[in-house]
């Protein structure tokens, strides 16, 4: 290899290393220097969202299926009269689609 090629390759590697170091410093300082009152992003187990509970939507689907004898088309979380619950869409045997509200506290289905 020529001496000129080796020298330019060495300069290119040195420039690349400098860019990597400068980029790393900038990435580390981003959260501290972005301004505002945002603070650090939460980390750790105590900041994780709670796991999804599938018992109540399954109970809502089963209660609607037993009450109507139809096929469950979908279950969606909803509020009714200020109380949390589930909206269950049912395809009845006669072909009609009906919406029911399942109250997880009482286990009741309302039309």
C-alpha positions in Angstrom: 0.0 0.0 0.0 1.1 3.5 -0.7 2.1 5.8 2.1 -0.5 8.4 1.1 -3.3 5.8 1.2 -2.3 4.6 4.7 -2.1 8.2 6.0 -5.6 9.1 4.6 -7.0 5.8 6.0 -5.6 6.7 9.4 -7.0 10.2 9.3 -10.4 8.8 8.3 -10.4 6.3 11.2 -9.3 9.2 13.6 -12.2 11.4 12.3 -14.7 8.5 12.7 -13.5 7.8 16.3 -13.9 11.6 17.0 -17.5 11.6 15.7 -18.4 8.5 17.7 -17.0 10.1 20.9 -18.8 13.4 20.3 -22.0 11.6 19.4 -21.9 9.6 22.6 -21.3 12.7 24.8 -24.3 14.4 23.1 -26.6 11.4 23.6 -25.7 11.2 27.3 -26.3 14.9 27.9 -29.7 15.0 26.0 -32.0 14.4 29.0 -30.1 16.8 31.3 -29.9 19.7 28.8 -33.2 19.7 27.0 -34.8 22.2 29.3 -38.3 22.3 30.9 -39.4 20.5 34.0 -39.6 17.1 32.4 -37.0 15.4 34.6 -35.4 12.0 33.9 -37.5 9.3 32.3 -38.8 6.8 34.8 -36.8 3.5 35.1 -37.0 0.4 37.2 -39.6 -2.1 38.2 -41.7 0.3 40.3 -42.5 2.5 37.2 -43.8 -0.4 35.0 -47.5 -0.4 34.2 -49.5 -3.1 36.0 -50.0 -6.3 34.0 -53.2 -6.6 32.0 -56.0 -8.5 33.7 -57.9 -10.8 31.4 -60.3 -12.2 34.0 -62.9 -9.5 33.8 -63.2 -9.3 30.0 -63.4 -13.1 29.9 -66.1 -13.0 32.6 -68.0 -10.3 30.6 -67.9 -12.4 27.4 -69.0 -15.6 29.3 -71.9 -13.8 31.1 -73.2 -12.3 27.8 -72.9 -15.7 26.0 -74.8 -17.5 28.8 -77.5 -14.7 29.0 -78.2 -14.6 25.3 -77.0 -17.9 23.8 -75.3 -15.8 21.1 -71.8 -15.3 19.7 -69.5 -12.7 21.3 -68.2 -10.3 18.6 -66.1 -8.2 20.9 -65.4 -6.9 24.5 -64.3 -3.3 25.1 -63.8 -1.4 28.3 -66.4 1.3 28.9 -68.0 3.5 31.5 -71.7 3.6 32.1 -73.3 5.9 34.7 -69.8 6.7 36.0 -69.0 3.1 36.7 -66.3 1.2 34.9 -67.3 -2.0 33.1 -67.2 -3.7 29.7 -69.3 -3.3 26.6 -70.0 -6.7 25.0 -71.3 -7.0 21.4 -73.3 -10.1 20.8 -74.6 -11.7 17.6 -77.8 -13.4 18.7 -79.1 -16.6 17.0 -81.8 -14.6 15.2 -79.1 -12.5 13.5 -79.4 -9.3 15.6 -76.4 -7.6 17.1 -76.9 -6.3 20.6 -74.7 -4.3 23.0 -74.6 -5.2 26.7 -72.9 -3.6 29.6 -71.2 -5.9 32.1 -70.6 -4.5 35.6 -67.6 -6.4 37.0 -68.4 -5.4 40.6 -71.9 -7.0 40.6 -71.5 -9.4 37.7 -74.7 -8.1 36.1 -75.5 -7.6 32.4 -77.5 -4.6 31.4 -78.9 -3.9 27.9 
